[in-house]
Amino acid sequence: MLDLIDKKYFKYGFFLLILAEILSYAGWTNHWINVVCFVVIVLATLILSLKKLEYGLYILLAELFIGSKGYLFSIHFDATILSVRMGIFLVVMAVWLYGFFVHHQKAESSEGQWDRATSLLMTIKKSRMAKLCLLFGLVLVWAFVNGIIRNNNFGDVFLDFNNWLYFLLALPCLTVFSDQDTDKHKFIKNIVSILCAAVVIISLKTFFLFYIFIHQSAWALPEIYKWVRDSGVGEITNMGGVFYRIFMQSQIYALLTFFIFLFFDSKVNKKNKINYYALLTILLATVVLSFSRSFWAGLVAGLLTFFVLSLFIIRDSIGTLFKKKCQLLLVSVIVLSIILIIIKLPPKIENLNFGALFGARVTQSEAASSSRMSQLKPLVTAISRHLIVGSGFGTTVTYYSTDPRIVPTTAGGSGEVTTYAFEWGYLDMVLKFGLIGLGIYLFFIFEIFKRLINFQFQNTKNYSLKFGFATALIALLVVNIFSPYLNHPLGIGFMIIAGVVAFQKYE
């Protein structure tokens, strides 16, 4: 196993997340299994968080990495649905509030130690990045108030604002990280180990779903398809004939983890080389099989960043760069081989041209893409009304869509859609909190990126981790152009982890 990965956390994370996937499917078939699992997970999070706050953070992040929309388990209260993601988040934040305002208020002054509250406040006071985070928090509050002032529907305002609440996760993360008793390097290593376990499962699940759908496995198709859609795990879309696209929102972590580990080639000993390249291969295969052009754009941007950092910051020789290109080419060939092997496994598929499908996906303008383009003009018009300060959360725009997933649900199937959620990530943010708010957010991200690459890497063995996160961050920024991840818990969670890594000082 790679040096960055803790074997114990990887194995526990892998086993428990596989178990969660199996129980999620069982809970989909049986309501009471779903309820029991929800309660057990939330109670376990509460108990472990009270024992040690970072344990609760590990559970929260594990669910975030694997759960896409967060509905692997859920509880219904009339028309309200409480997802397991929200349940875990509320528990961790409640334990943090208890520890911050109650349990740790008595400083151990006799031993000369600070309590957690004092330590956190000092971290915020000294940290430029923490101050920027607080400033962006004020932008979000303004967008909430502005939405109410402009008489936007309160339900829309709250639901639009809801995803951004995930930024509160930065508070318990900062608390754990600023605690003098925390082994900061181990804390990051444990998070990366859980992330690695999660993306391996995501990859295996992608391969499994790809196989059973393209081979038309009748024993699984109806039930598995409904579970994937109902649980919010992902989308399975027919692309013509027997070929299916397997897309999961959580596959974004396969893309990001690919870049996190990409700089570790020279750091991996011979014994772990096979594990290292196997990990890169399955992650890249997952990104390819997602058939997400947003992910592919992020992949290209990340690879360009990788070579720019290698050439101008790490200052690799031409020979080393050529070696890296050859290694990536080899990984790509193995990726295509894996996909072809899955396709060629029995039962045999007739007349399937994978290369033609791949090329068509790059150039085609199917209904979903057309719907994205249909948003553009009405969205730009709405933005122009309050370009500087935004129109607030809950601001809606009406456009016409030909997406078959949307049209049947509109009035009379007309295709007219009125919504506050849009595919264009940056335009969505400008609409809600204006150019000023977007500028503050991007400057905050820039501070993280600058900290990740701006240090004397020659004097440390650990530059690979920070450069990997910096490259992944660039990929995420590009993906967000077409698919909104920077205002979603998946992207916000990664931002917070990247911030924690940026804070870390290696000896």
NORQUI-V627622 format. One record per residue. N is the residue number from 1. RES is the residue in three letters. OMEGA is omega as a letter, one per 20 degrees, with the letter a starting at -180 (NA if undefined). NEAR is the number of other ideal C-beta (glycine too) atoms within 8 Angstrom. D_LAST is the distance of its C-alpha to the last C-alpha in whole Angstrom. Layout:
BEGIN
N | RES | OMEGA | NEAR | D_LAST
N | RES | OMEGA | NEAR | D_LAST
END
This chain:
BEGIN
1 | MET | a | 6 | 23
2 | LEU | a | 11 | 20
3 | ASP | a | 7 | 16
4 | LEU | a | 9 | 16
5 | ILE | r | 12 | 19
6 | ASP | a | 9 | 19
7 | LYS | a | 8 | 23
8 | LYS | a | 6 | 24
9 | TYR | r | 14 | 24
10 | PHE | a | 14 | 25
11 | LYS | r | 9 | 28
12 | TYR | a | 8 | 29
13 | GLY | a | 14 | 28
14 | PHE | a | 11 | 30
15 | PHE | a | 8 | 33
16 | LEU | r | 9 | 33
17 | LEU | r | 13 | 33
18 | ILE | r | 9 | 36
19 | LEU | r | 8 | 38
20 | ALA | r | 13 | 38
21 | GLU | a | 12 | 39
22 | ILE | a | 8 | 42
23 | LEU | r | 11 | 43
24 | SER | r | 15 | 43
25 | TYR | r | 9 | 45
26 | ALA | r | 9 | 47
27 | GLY | r | 14 | 47
28 | TRP | r | 11 | 48
29 | THR | a | 7 | 51
30 | ASN | a | 8 | 52
31 | HIS | a | 6 | 51
32 | TRP | r | 6 | 51
33 | ILE | r | 11 | 48
34 | ASN | a | 14 | 46
35 | VAL | a | 10 | 47
36 | VAL | r | 8 | 46
37 | CYS | r | 13 | 42
38 | PHE | a | 14 | 42
39 | VAL | a | 8 | 42
40 | VAL | a | 8 | 40
41 | ILE | a | 15 | 37
42 | VAL | r | 12 | 37
43 | LEU | r | 8 | 38
44 | ALA | r | 9 | 35
45 | THR | r | 15 | 33
46 | LEU | a | 11 | 34
47 | ILE | a | 8 | 34
48 | LEU | r | 11 | 31
49 | SER | r | 14 | 29
50 | LEU | r | 6 | 31
51 | LYS | r | 6 | 29
52 | LYS | a | 7 | 26
53 | LEU | a | 13 | 26
54 | GLU | r | 10 | 23
55 | TYR | r | 10 | 25
56 | GLY | r | 17 | 28
57 | LEU | r | 13 | 25
58 | TYR | r | 12 | 25
59 | ILE | a | 15 | 29
60 | LEU | a | 13 | 29
61 | LEU | r | 13 | 27
62 | ALA | r | 14 | 28
63 | GLU | a | 15 | 32
64 | LEU | a | 12 | 30
65 | PHE | a | 13 | 29
66 | ILE | a | 14 | 32
67 | GLY | a | 14 | 35
68 | SER | a | 12 | 36
69 | LYS | r | 9 | 38
70 | GLY | a | 13 | 37
71 | TYR | r | 14 | 41
72 | LEU | r | 12 | 40
73 | PHE | r | 13 | 42
74 | SER | r | 10 | 44
75 | ILE | a | 10 | 46
76 | HIS | r | 7 | 49
77 | PHE | a | 7 | 51
78 | ASP | a | 4 | 54
79 | ALA | a | 3 | 53
80 | THR | r | 6 | 49
81 | ILE | r | 8 | 47
82 | LEU | a | 9 | 44
83 | SER | r | 11 | 41
84 | VAL | r | 15 | 38
85 | ARG | r | 13 | 36
86 | MET | r | 9 | 37
87 | GLY | r | 14 | 38
88 | ILE | a | 15 | 34
89 | PHE | a | 11 | 33
90 | LEU | r | 8 | 36
91 | VAL | a | 13 | 35
92 | VAL | r | 17 | 31
93 | MET | r | 12 | 32
94 | ALA | r | 8 | 34
95 | VAL | r | 14 | 32
96 | TRP | r | 12 | 29
97 | LEU | r | 8 | 32
98 | TYR | a | 9 | 33
99 | GLY | a | 12 | 30
100 | PHE | a | 12 | 30
101 | PHE | a | 7 | 33
102 | VAL | a | 7 | 34
103 | HIS | a | 5 | 32
104 | HIS | a | 9 | 30
105 | GLN | r | 8 | 32
106 | LYS | r | 5 | 32
107 | ALA | r | 8 | 29
108 | GLU | a | 8 | 28
109 | SER | a | 6 | 29
110 | SER | r | 4 | 30
111 | GLU | r | 5 | 27
112 | GLY | a | 5 | 25
113 | GLN | r | 8 | 23
114 | TRP | r | 8 | 24
115 | ASP | a | 11 | 25
116 | ARG | a | 12 | 24
117 | ALA | r | 10 | 26
118 | THR | a | 9 | 25
119 | SER | r | 13 | 21
120 | LEU | a | 13 | 22
121 | LEU | r | 8 | 25
122 | MET | r | 10 | 22
123 | THR | r | 12 | 19
124 | ILE | a | 11 | 22
125 | LYS | a | 6 | 23
126 | LYS | a | 5 | 20
127 | SER | r | 9 | 20
128 | ARG | a | 6 | 22
129 | MET | r | 13 | 21
130 | ALA | r | 10 | 23
131 | LYS | r | 9 | 25
132 | LEU | r | 12 | 26
133 | CYS | r | 12 | 26
134 | LEU | r | 9 | 29
135 | LEU | r | 10 | 31
136 | PHE | r | 13 | 31
137 | GLY | r | 9 | 32
138 | LEU | r | 8 | 35
139 | VAL | a | 13 | 36
140 | LEU | r | 13 | 36
141 | VAL | r | 8 | 39
142 | TRP | a | 11 | 41
143 | ALA | r | 15 | 41
144 | PHE | a | 12 | 42
145 | VAL | a | 9 | 45
146 | ASN | r | 14 | 46
147 | GLY | r | 18 | 47
148 | ILE | a | 11 | 49
149 | ILE | a | 7 | 51
150 | ARG | r | 9 | 52
151 | ASN | r | 4 | 53
152 | ASN | r | 15 | 51
153 | ASN | a | 7 | 52
154 | PHE | r | 8 | 50
155 | GLY | r | 7 | 49
156 | ASP | r | 13 | 48
157 | VAL | a | 15 | 46
158 | PHE | a | 10 | 44
159 | LEU | r | 9 | 44
160 | ASP | a | 13 | 42
161 | PHE | a | 14 | 40
162 | ASN | a | 7 | 39
163 | ASN | a | 10 | 36
164 | TRP | r | 9 | 34
165 | LEU | a | 7 | 34
166 | TYR | r | 10 | 31
167 | PHE | r | 12 | 29
168 | LEU | r | 7 | 29
169 | LEU | r | 15 | 27
170 | ALA | a | 10 | 24
171 | LEU | r | 11 | 25
172 | PRO | r | 14 | 25
173 | CYS | r | 13 | 21
174 | LEU | r | 12 | 20
175 | THR | r | 15 | 22
176 | VAL | a | 12 | 20
177 | PHE | a | 12 | 16
178 | SER | r | 11 | 17
179 | ASP | a | 9 | 18
180 | GLN | a | 6 | 16
181 | ASP | a | 3 | 17
182 | THR | r | 10 | 16
183 | ASP | a | 5 | 13
184 | LYS | r | 9 | 12
185 | HIS | r | 8 | 10
186 | LYS | r | 8 | 14
187 | PHE | r | 13 | 16
188 | ILE | a | 12 | 15
189 | LYS | r | 12 | 15
190 | ASN | r | 12 | 19
191 | ILE | a | 12 | 20
192 | VAL | r | 12 | 19
193 | SER | r | 15 | 21
194 | ILE | r | 15 | 24
195 | LEU | a | 13 | 24
196 | CYS | r | 13 | 24
197 | ALA | a | 15 | 27
198 | ALA | a | 15 | 29
199 | VAL | r | 14 | 29
200 | VAL | r | 11 | 30
201 | ILE | r | 13 | 33
202 | ILE | r | 16 | 34
203 | SER | r | 13 | 34
204 | LEU | r | 9 | 36
205 | LYS | r | 10 | 38
206 | THR | r | 16 | 39
207 | PHE | a | 14 | 40
208 | PHE | a | 8 | 42
209 | LEU | r | 14 | 44
210 | PHE | a | 12 | 44
211 | TYR | a | 11 | 46
212 | ILE | a | 11 | 49
213 | PHE | a | 13 | 50
214 | ILE | r | 13 | 50
215 | HIS | r | 11 | 52
216 | GLN | r | 8 | 54
217 | SER | a | 9 | 53
218 | ALA | a | 5 | 56
219 | TRP | a | 4 | 55
220 | ALA | a | 7 | 52
221 | LEU | a | 11 | 52
222 | PRO | a | 5 | 54
223 | GLU | a | 8 | 52
224 | ILE | r | 10 | 49
225 | TYR | a | 10 | 49
226 | LYS | r | 9 | 50
227 | TRP | r | 12 | 47
228 | VAL | a | 12 | 45
229 | ARG | a | 9 | 47
230 | ASP | a | 8 | 47
231 | SER | a | 10 | 44
232 | GLY | a | 11 | 42
233 | VAL | a | 12 | 40
234 | GLY | r | 13 | 41
235 | GLU | r | 8 | 44
236 | ILE | a | 12 | 46
237 | THR | r | 7 | 49
238 | ASN | a | 6 | 51
239 | MET | r | 9 | 51
240 | GLY | a | 5 | 54
241 | GLY | a | 5 | 56
242 | VAL | a | 8 | 54
243 | PHE | a | 11 | 51
244 | TYR | r | 12 | 48
245 | ARG | r | 13 | 45
246 | ILE | a | 13 | 43
247 | PHE | r | 12 | 41
248 | MET | r | 13 | 38
249 | GLN | a | 11 | 36
250 | SER | r | 14 | 33
251 | GLN | r | 16 | 33
252 | ILE | r | 14 | 31
253 | TYR | r | 14 | 28
254 | ALA | r | 15 | 29
255 | LEU | a | 17 | 29
256 | LEU | a | 12 | 25
257 | THR | r | 13 | 24
258 | PHE | a | 14 | 25
259 | PHE | r | 13 | 23
260 | ILE | a | 13 | 20
261 | PHE | a | 14 | 20
262 | LEU | a | 11 | 22
263 | PHE | a | 13 | 19
264 | PHE | a | 12 | 18
265 | ASP | a | 9 | 21
266 | SER | a | 5 | 19
267 | LYS | a | 8 | 17
268 | VAL | r | 10 | 19
269 | ASN | a | 6 | 21
270 | LYS | a | 4 | 25
271 | LYS | a | 4 | 25
272 | ASN | a | 11 | 24
273 | LYS | a | 9 | 25
274 | ILE | r | 6 | 29
275 | ASN | a | 9 | 27
276 | TYR | a | 13 | 25
277 | TYR | r | 12 | 28
278 | ALA | r | 8 | 30
279 | LEU | r | 12 | 28
280 | LEU | a | 12 | 28
281 | THR | a | 12 | 31
282 | ILE | r | 13 | 32
283 | LEU | r | 15 | 30
284 | LEU | r | 13 | 32
285 | ALA | r | 14 | 35
286 | THR | r | 15 | 35
287 | VAL | r | 15 | 35
288 | VAL | a | 9 | 38
289 | LEU | r | 12 | 40
290 | SER | a | 14 | 39
291 | PHE | r | 10 | 41
292 | SER | r | 10 | 40
293 | ARG | r | 10 | 40
294 | SER | r | 10 | 37
295 | PHE | a | 13 | 35
296 | TRP | r | 10 | 36
297 | ALA | r | 12 | 35
298 | GLY | r | 13 | 32
299 | LEU | r | 13 | 31
300 | VAL | a | 9 | 33
301 | ALA | r | 12 | 31
302 | GLY | r | 16 | 27
303 | LEU | r | 9 | 28
304 | LEU | r | 8 | 29
305 | THR | r | 12 | 26
306 | PHE | a | 12 | 24
307 | PHE | r | 10 | 26
308 | VAL | r | 9 | 26
309 | LEU | r | 14 | 22
310 | SER | a | 11 | 22
311 | LEU | a | 10 | 24
312 | PHE | a | 5 | 23
313 | ILE | r | 10 | 20
314 | ILE | r | 9 | 18
315 | ARG | r | 5 | 22
316 | ASP | r | 8 | 23
317 | SER | r | 5 | 26
318 | ILE | r | 5 | 29
319 | GLY | r | 6 | 29
320 | THR | r | 9 | 26
321 | LEU | r | 12 | 27
322 | PHE | r | 8 | 31
323 | LYS | r | 8 | 29
324 | LYS | r | 12 | 27
325 | LYS | r | 8 | 31
326 | CYS | r | 8 | 32
327 | GLN | r | 10 | 30
328 | LEU | r | 9 | 30
329 | LEU | r | 8 | 34
330 | LEU | r | 9 | 34
331 | VAL | a | 12 | 33
332 | SER | r | 9 | 35
333 | VAL | r | 8 | 38
334 | ILE | r | 10 | 37
335 | VAL | r | 12 | 37
336 | LEU | r | 8 | 40
337 | SER | r | 8 | 41
338 | ILE | a | 12 | 40
339 | ILE | r | 12 | 42
340 | LEU | r | 9 | 45
341 | ILE | r | 8 | 45
342 | ILE | r | 11 | 45
343 | ILE | a | 10 | 48
344 | LYS | r | 6 | 50
345 | LEU | r | 7 | 50
346 | PRO | i | 4 | 53
347 | PRO | a | 5 | 55
348 | LYS | r | 5 | 55
349 | ILE | a | 9 | 55
350 | GLU | r | 4 | 58
351 | ASN | r | 5 | 57
352 | LEU | r | 11 | 54
353 | ASN | a | 6 | 52
354 | PHE | a | 10 | 48
355 | GLY | r | 6 | 48
356 | ALA | r | 7 | 51
357 | LEU | r | 12 | 49
358 | PHE | r | 8 | 46
359 | GLY | r | 8 | 47
360 | ALA | a | 8 | 49
361 | ARG | r | 11 | 47
362 | VAL | a | 8 | 45
363 | THR | a | 5 | 48
364 | GLN | r | 7 | 50
365 | SER | a | 5 | 51
366 | GLU | a | 6 | 51
367 | ALA | a | 9 | 52
368 | ALA | r | 8 | 49
369 | SER | r | 10 | 48
370 | SER | r | 12 | 51
371 | SER | r | 13 | 51
372 | ARG | r | 11 | 47
373 | MET | r | 8 | 49
374 | SER | r | 12 | 52
375 | GLN | a | 12 | 49
376 | LEU | a | 10 | 48
377 | LYS | r | 7 | 51
378 | PRO | a | 11 | 52
379 | LEU | r | 15 | 49
380 | VAL | r | 9 | 48
381 | THR | r | 8 | 52
382 | ALA | r | 11 | 50
383 | ILE | a | 11 | 47
384 | SER | a | 6 | 49
385 | ARG | a | 7 | 51
386 | HIS | a | 8 | 48
387 | LEU | a | 8 | 46
388 | ILE | a | 7 | 44
389 | VAL | r | 9 | 43
390 | GLY | a | 15 | 44
391 | SER | r | 12 | 47
392 | GLY | r | 17 | 45
393 | PHE | r | 15 | 44
394 | GLY | r | 16 | 47
395 | THR | a | 14 | 48
396 | THR | r | 10 | 50
397 | VAL | r | 13 | 51
398 | THR | r | 7 | 54
399 | TYR | r | 11 | 54
400 | TYR | a | 8 | 56
401 | SER | r | 13 | 55
402 | THR | r | 10 | 56
403 | ASP | a | 10 | 53
404 | PRO | r | 7 | 55
405 | ARG | a | 6 | 53
406 | ILE | a | 11 | 54
407 | VAL | a | 12 | 57
408 | PRO | a | 7 | 59
409 | THR | a | 4 | 58
410 | THR | a | 12 | 59
411 | ALA | r | 5 | 62
412 | GLY | a | 4 | 65
413 | GLY | a | 7 | 62
414 | SER | a | 8 | 62
415 | GLY | r | 10 | 58
416 | GLU | a | 9 | 58
417 | VAL | r | 10 | 55
418 | THR | a | 6 | 53
419 | THR | r | 7 | 50
420 | TYR | a | 12 | 47
421 | ALA | a | 6 | 44
422 | PHE | a | 12 | 44
423 | GLU | a | 9 | 42
424 | TRP | a | 13 | 41
425 | GLY | a | 14 | 38
426 | TYR | r | 9 | 37
427 | LEU | r | 12 | 41
428 | ASP | a | 13 | 41
429 | MET | r | 13 | 39
430 | VAL | r | 14 | 41
431 | LEU | a | 13 | 44
432 | LYS | a | 15 | 42
433 | PHE | r | 15 | 40
434 | GLY | a | 12 | 41
435 | LEU | r | 8 | 39
436 | ILE | a | 11 | 38
437 | GLY | r | 18 | 36
438 | LEU | r | 12 | 35
439 | GLY | r | 8 | 34
440 | ILE | a | 12 | 31
441 | TYR | a | 12 | 30
442 | LEU | r | 8 | 29
443 | PHE | r | 9 | 28
444 | PHE | r | 13 | 25
445 | ILE | r | 12 | 25
446 | PHE | r | 8 | 24
447 | GLU | r | 11 | 21
448 | ILE | a | 14 | 20
449 | PHE | a | 11 | 20
450 | LYS | r | 8 | 19
451 | ARG | a | 11 | 16
452 | LEU | a | 14 | 15
453 | ILE | a | 11 | 16
454 | ASN | r | 5 | 15
455 | PHE | a | 8 | 12
456 | GLN | a | 5 | 11
457 | PHE | a | 10 | 11
458 | GLN | a | 4 | 12
459 | ASN | a | 4 | 9
460 | THR | r | 10 | 7
461 | LYS | a | 5 | 9
462 | ASN | r | 7 | 9
463 | TYR | a | 11 | 11
464 | SER | a | 10 | 14
465 | LEU | a | 13 | 14
466 | LYS | r | 15 | 14
467 | PHE | r | 15 | 16
468 | GLY | r | 14 | 18
469 | PHE | r | 14 | 19
470 | ALA | r | 13 | 20
471 | THR | r | 16 | 22
472 | ALA | r | 16 | 23
473 | LEU | r | 15 | 24
474 | ILE | r | 12 | 26
475 | ALA | r | 16 | 28
476 | LEU | r | 16 | 29
477 | LEU | r | 11 | 30
478 | VAL | r | 12 | 32
479 | VAL | a | 15 | 33
480 | ASN | r | 13 | 34
481 | ILE | a | 10 | 37
482 | PHE | a | 11 | 39
483 | SER | a | 9 | 38
484 | PRO | r | 12 | 37
485 | TYR | a | 12 | 33
486 | LEU | r | 14 | 31
487 | ASN | a | 11 | 34
488 | HIS | r | 10 | 34
489 | PRO | a | 10 | 32
490 | LEU | r | 13 | 30
491 | GLY | r | 13 | 29
492 | ILE | r | 15 | 28
493 | GLY | r | 12 | 26
494 | PHE | r | 14 | 24
495 | MET | a | 13 | 24
496 | ILE | r | 12 | 22
497 | ILE | r | 12 | 20
498 | ALA | r | 13 | 19
499 | GLY | r | 13 | 18
500 | VAL | r | 13 | 16
501 | VAL | r | 12 | 14
502 | ALA | r | 12 | 14
503 | PHE | a | 11 | 13
504 | GLN | r | 10 | 10
505 | LYS | r | 4 | 7
506 | TYR | r | 7 | 4
507 | GLU | NA | 3 | 0
END
